[in-house]
């Protein structure tokens, strides 16, 4: 027990099982609209159009979101060296306060540039990005390369699906 000004504090020791708290009603949960995002490519060929088609949201291409687009931004880059460098530069634009007013950088989405594991130098760059902001990884999807965007997103992207309310 702790004391403050001579008064006894709360008892913090509990013996036995602790009952689960009663659920708190959420009166507005059913009326809240899913959050929408703007996909912003940090370089050409990053995959923002594909991601917008699969997960929903607004594809801005390589432009900043306009007045009619959601202000919540997901930056998109491929996992090759040039893509990772471009996403770092764009994250710095947000960190330095140089992005257009009203935009919120929510996360970075890294799209595999080839099947298989990343070479060590690229994996180290990904860890650097992850130390700055939330990163979602999208694996190589052959069907997407062939233009087939139907079906469910890859199971490895379950967290991204939850973020974009797709899953």
ChimeraX attribute file (.defattr): number of C-alpha atoms within 10 A of each C-alpha:
attribute: neighborCount
match mode: 1-to-1
recipient: residues
	/A:1	8
	/A:2	10
	/A:3	9
	/A:4	7
	/A:5	5
	/A:6	7
	/A:7	8
	/A:8	10
	/A:9	10
	/A:10	9
	/A:11	8
	/A:12	8
	/A:13	6
	/A:14	7
	/A:15	6
	/A:16	5
	/A:17	6
	/A:18	7
	/A:19	6
	/A:20	6
	/A:21	6
	/A:22	6
	/A:23	6
	/A:24	6
	/A:25	7
	/A:26	7
	/A:27	8
	/A:28	8
	/A:29	8
	/A:30	7
	/A:31	7
	/A:32	8
	/A:33	9
	/A:34	10
	/A:35	11
	/A:36	17
	/A:37	25
	/A:38	27
	/A:39	31
	/A:40	27
	/A:41	28
	/A:42	27
	/A:43	21
	/A:44	12
	/A:45	16
	/A:46	24
	/A:47	24
	/A:48	28
	/A:49	19
	/A:50	18
	/A:51	21
	/A:52	19
	/A:53	13
	/A:54	17
	/A:55	19
	/A:56	18
	/A:57	22
	/A:58	21
	/A:59	23
	/A:60	20
	/A:61	21
	/A:62	17
	/A:63	11
	/A:64	18
	/A:65	22
	/A:66	12
	/A:67	8
	/A:68	7
	/A:69	17
	/A:70	19
	/A:71	20
	/A:72	19
	/A:73	23
	/A:74	22
	/A:75	24
	/A:76	31
	/A:77	28
	/A:78	26
	/A:79	25
	/A:80	18
	/A:81	13
	/A:82	13
	/A:83	22
	/A:84	23
	/A:85	18
	/A:86	17
	/A:87	23
	/A:88	19
	/A:89	13
	/A:90	19
	/A:91	19
	/A:92	14
	/A:93	13
	/A:94	14
	/A:95	12
	/A:96	9
	/A:97	9
	/A:98	10
	/A:99	16
	/A:100	13
	/A:101	8
	/A:102	11
	/A:103	16
	/A:104	16
	/A:105	19
	/A:106	17
	/A:107	20
	/A:108	26
	/A:109	26
	/A:110	23
	/A:111	22
	/A:112	20
	/A:113	20
	/A:114	14
	/A:115	10
	/A:116	9
	/A:117	10
	/A:118	15
	/A:119	9
	/A:120	9
	/A:121	9
	/A:122	15
	/A:123	15
	/A:124	12
	/A:125	17
	/A:126	20
	/A:127	11
	/A:128	13
	/A:129	18
	/A:130	14
	/A:131	10
	/A:132	14
	/A:133	13
	/A:134	12
	/A:135	20
	/A:136	20
	/A:137	18
	/A:138	21
	/A:139	18
	/A:140	15
	/A:141	17
	/A:142	11
	/A:143	11
	/A:144	14
	/A:145	10
	/A:146	8
	/A:147	9
	/A:148	11
	/A:149	15
	/A:150	10
	/A:151	8
	/A:152	11
	/A:153	18
	/A:154	12
	/A:155	11
	/A:156	12
	/A:157	15
	/A:158	15
	/A:159	14
	/A:160	20
	/A:161	19
	/A:162	11
	/A:163	18
	/A:164	17
	/A:165	14
	/A:166	15
	/A:167	13
